C-alpha cells in the first residue's frame, strides 16, 4: 500500500501550514518528501505492481491489523 499525503506551506488566516508532503512505499520507505521551508511540487514515478500485496512479513498483513470498533467515533457507525 502506497501512502501519499500533501500539505501546503505558509500562513493563511492565522493558520500556519508546515509543508512536508510525503510519499511512502509499501514497505514504509520514503519515496519522496517535500521541503518544510519552501514551496515545492513533488513529481514521482513508482511501480504500482506491489500495491495489492498487504503482507509486510509472513505474520503481518497490514489490513488485518485494523480495529474497526476504534473508528466508530469518527465514522459515526
C-alpha positions in Angstrom: 0.0 0.0 0.0 1.4 3.4 -1.0 0.7 6.4 1.1 0.8 9.9 -0.2 0.0 13.0 1.9 0.1 16.6 0.9 0.4 19.7 2.9 0.9 23.3 1.8 3.3 25.7 3.4 2.9 29.2 4.7 0.3 31.1 6.7 -3.4 31.9 5.9 -5.9 33.4 8.3 -3.9 32.7 11.5 -3.2 29.1 10.5 0.3 28.0 9.8 0.9 25.2 7.4 4.1 23.2 7.8 4.7 21.7 4.3 6.5 18.3 4.3 4.3 16.5 1.8 5.4 12.9 1.6 5.2 9.7 -0.5 5.8 6.4 1.3 6.2 3.0 -0.4 4.6 -0.4 0.6 7.4 -1.3 2.9 7.5 2.0 4.7 10.4 3.6 2.9 10.2 7.3 1.9 9.9 7.7 -1.9 9.9 11.5 -1.8 9.5 14.3 0.7 8.9 18.0 0.2 10.5 20.8 2.0 9.2 22.3 5.2 10.8 25.6 4.4 9.8 26.4 0.8 7.0 25.8 -1.7 7.6 22.9 -3.9 5.8 20.3 -6.1 6.8 16.7 -6.0 6.6 14.5 -9.1 7.3 10.9 -8.5 7.3 7.7 -10.6 6.6 4.4 -8.9 5.6 0.9 -9.8 2.1 0.2 -8.6 2.5 -3.6 -9.0 3.4 -4.2 -5.3 0.4 -2.2 -4.1 -2.0 -5.2 -3.8 0.4 -7.1 -1.6 -0.6 -6.1 2.0 1.9 -8.6 3.6 4.7 -6.8 5.4 6.0 -10.1 6.7 4.6 -13.6 6.9 2.9 -12.7 10.2 1.9 -9.1 9.4 -0.9 -8.4 7.0 -1.5 -4.6 7.2 -5.2 -4.6 6.7 -5.8 -7.4 9.3 -4.4 -5.2 12.0 -7.3 -2.7 11.7 -9.7 -2.5 14.6 -13.0 -1.1 13.2 -14.5 -0.6 16.6 -11.9 2.1 17.2 -13.2 4.1 14.2 -16.8 4.3 15.4 -16.4 7.8 16.9 -15.1 9.4 13.7 -17.2 7.4 11.2 -20.5 7.6 13.1 -21.1 3.9 12.6 
